[in-house]
Amino acid sequence: MQRVCFVLQVKPDRLDEYRERHRSVWPEMQEALRSSGWHNYSLFLRDDGMLVGYLETEDFDRSRRLMAETSINAVWQASMKDFFVDEEGRTADKQMRPLEQVFFLP
């Protein structure tokens, strides 16, 4: 199982609404994530907007590709796009770049 961690930046003035949106992630979005191979997916948000994501998957590239093919992902990403800092205007799923794992204690 591959462990994946990534960092994104939420706009500081949107933190409360971002938290609220994640209190009730659409069931269809949750099912799409599971079906696409996203397991133990967690998001952690710091007060300055730093967002850390963690998930486990067999193949991150494949899981991202499968998610990108779902219609619910396109709708979710469009609805969340304005929460994130990105000078290129990309959605969050296009900004995800895994961090290098440098230590693991099983």
C-alpha positions, 0 to 999 in steps of 0.5 A: 500500500502506498502512503501519500501526503500532499500540501495545498493552501486554502485561502485564509478568509475561506477557512470556516466555510472550507471546514463547514463544507467538509462536515458533510462531504457528499455521499456520492463523492465519498463513494467515488473516492473509495471506488477509485482506491482512496483509503484512510483519506484525511485532511488536516487544516492549519489556521493559516490555511495550510492543508495537509492531505493523507491517503493510502492507495495501491497506485496514486496515479491510477486512483487520481485518474479514476477519480478524474473520470467521475462526473461527481469529481468534476462537480466537487472540484468546480464547487471547491476551486475558489477556496484554494490559492493557486496562481495558475487557477487549477483545481485542488486535484490538479495541484496535488503533488505527493511529498517525498516520504523520508521516514516510516515507523511501522 
